[in-house]
Amino acid sequence: MFGVPRVPGITILALQVACLLCSAAVAGLLAFHLHPMPPSLYLAEEEADDGEVNMAKVAELEATGGVLWIDARVRSRYDEEHIPGALLLNSEEYDTLVFEYFDTFQSNERPIIIYCDAQKCAASKEVAERMRETNLAMSNDVYVLRGGWNAWKSAQKR
């Protein structure tokens, strides 16, 4: 009268598979979040667009004479942390900051790498374009770092 309902074998199998998949997903997420050096999933190496460089190309440029780093982020982010030796030159303060660094740009013979926070950052592209338009970069190549600050930070952990 009060018997236990019978569950067909396929339902039990489906429940077991679902439990195993959920357990594997939870284990994977825990390992990712607790691991001291998790992979940077958002920094998948894609081909750099025109005017962009990835960290592999930056490493080549640094090995053959160095680069001049330009930080296009807002001042508060720059003040928190930035690439050693990087100059702050963002859109908000461009007209003021450009005069502070004028002598540096005039004497610079290295390629210029501009970075900001985002994977595909508009701020660094805007600064690069302004530098090209005003001939501030002189005859130096001007590139935007693909992946920005996060790409550089990730490369430092390796």
Long-range contacts (C-beta under 8 A, 24 or more apart in sequence): 37-157, 40-150, 40-154, 42-119, 42-150, 43-119, 43-147, 43-150, 43-151, 43-154, 46-146, 48-146, 49-146, 51-125, 51-128, 51-142, 51-143, 51-144, 52-143, 52-144, 52-145, 52-146, 53-113, 53-143, 53-144, 53-145, 53-146, 54-145, 54-146, 54-147, 54-151, 55-145, 55-147, 55-151, 55-152, 55-154, 55-155, 57-143, 58-113, 58-145, 59-155, 61-110, 61-111, 61-113, 65-109, 65-110, 66-110, 67-110, 67-111, 67-112, 67-113, 68-104, 68-108, 68-110, 68-111, 68-112, 68-113, 68-140, 69-113, 69-114, 69-115, 70-112, 70-113, 70-114, 70-115, 70-124, 70-127, 71-114, 71-115, 71-116, 72-114, 72-115, 72-116, 72-121, 72-123, 72-124, 72-126, 72-127, 73-115, 73-116, 73-117, 73-123, 73-149, 77-117, 77-149, 83-115, 83-152, 86-115, 89-114, 89-127, 90-123, 90-127, 91-123, 91-126, 91-127, 91-130, 94-127, 94-130, 98-134, 98-136, 105-136, 105-137, 105-138, 106-138, 108-138, 108-140, 109-140, 110-140, 111-140, 111-141, 111-142, 111-143, 112-137, 112-140, 112-141, 112-142, 112-143, 113-143, 113-144, 113-145, 114-142, 114-143, 114-144, 114-145, 115-144, 115-145, 115-148, 115-149, 115-151, 115-152, 116-148, 116-149, 117-148, 117-149, 117-150, 118-148, 119-146, 119-147, 119-148, 119-150, 120-146, 121-148, 124-148
